[in-house]
Amino acid sequence: MGALITEYIDKNFTETLTLETLGDIAHGSPYHLHRTFKKIKGITPVEYIQQVRLNAAKKYSIQTNKMIADIAICVGMPNTPYFITLFKKKTGQIPAQFRQMSKMEEM
């Protein structure tokens, strides 16, 4: 079950993903999916989705000159303020700072 769901998230992270959708894919209830996924992966499906999206956002920040709002949309998080808050919470930096630091490291 874990591999099926992580594979689905990895391919579809730009879409709106809910526990209900993922539960349907895994042929189980959202609650069962949440519990089983956390037991297998050590994090919840929502945390995994966030991780995948933020990893993609980091790549976009470094490899493109897209605006932060565009990156947020590209990774399936159209709410820019929420995206920035989550990015900072998980990385310690806002996306613009992350981009600057990455560009400085390349020099």
C-alpha positions in Angstrom: 0.0 0.0 0.0 2.7 2.5 0.9 4.6 2.1 -2.4 1.3 2.5 -4.4 0.4 5.7 -2.6 3.9 7.3 -2.6 4.2 6.5 -6.3 0.8 8.1 -6.9 1.7 11.2 -4.9 5.1 11.4 -6.6 3.4 11.5 -10.1 0.4 13.6 -9.1 1.6 16.0 -6.5 0.6 19.0 -8.6 -3.1 17.9 -8.3 -5.4 18.4 -5.4 -4.8 15.4 -3.3 -7.1 14.5 -0.4 -7.1 11.5 2.0 -10.4 10.5 0.3 -8.8 10.4 -3.1 -5.8 8.4 -1.8 -8.1 6.1 0.2 -10.0 5.3 -3.1 -6.7 4.5 -4.8 -5.7 2.2 -2.0 -9.2 0.7 -1.8 -9.6 1.7 1.9 -10.9 4.4 4.1 -9.1 7.7 4.5 -8.6 6.9 8.2 -7.1 3.5 7.5 -4.8 5.0 4.8 -3.6 7.7 7.2 -2.9 5.2 10.0 -1.2 2.6 7.8 0.8 5.1 5.8 2.1 6.7 9.0 3.0 3.3 10.4 5.0 2.4 7.2 6.6 5.8 6.4 6.8 7.4 9.8 5.0 10.5 8.5 1.4 11.1 7.4 0.3 11.2 3.8 -0.2 15.0 4.1 3.3 15.4 5.4 4.6 13.3 2.5 2.7 15.4 0.0 4.2 18.5 1.5 7.7 17.0 1.4 7.3 16.1 -2.3 5.9 19.5 -3.2 8.6 21.4 -1.3 11.4 19.3 -2.8 10.0 20.2 -6.3 9.7 23.9 -5.2 13.4 23.9 -4.2 14.4 22.6 -7.6 12.2 25.2 -9.4 13.7 27.9 -7.1 17.3 26.9 -8.1 16.8 25.9 -11.7 14.3 28.6 -12.9 13.6 32.3 -12.5 9.9 31.7 -12.0 8.2 34.0 -9.5 7.4 32.4 -6.1 3.7 32.5 -6.8 4.2 30.6 -10.0 6.4 28.0 -8.3 3.6 27.6 -5.7 1.1 26.9 -8.4 3.5 24.5 -10.3 3.9 22.3 -7.2 0.2 22.2 -6.5 -0.1 24.9 -3.8 -1.9 27.8 -5.3 -2.2 29.6 -2.0 1.0 31.5 -2.0 1.0 32.8 1.6 0.4 29.3 2.8 3.2 28.0 0.5 5.7 30.5 1.8 4.7 29.8 5.4 5.1 26.0 4.9 8.4 26.5 3.0 9.8 28.6 5.9 8.6 26.2 8.5 10.2 23.2 6.8 13.4 24.8 5.5 14.0 27.7 7.9 14.0 30.2 5.0 11.4 31.8 2.8 11.7 30.7 -0.9 13.4 34.0 -2.0 16.1 33.5 0.7 16.5 29.9 -0.3 17.0 30.9 -3.9 19.6 33.6 -3.0 21.5 31.2 -0.8 21.6 28.5 -3.5 22.8 31.0 -6.1 25.5 32.2 -3.8 26.7 28.6 -3.2 27.1 28.1 -6.9 29.6 30.9 -7.2 
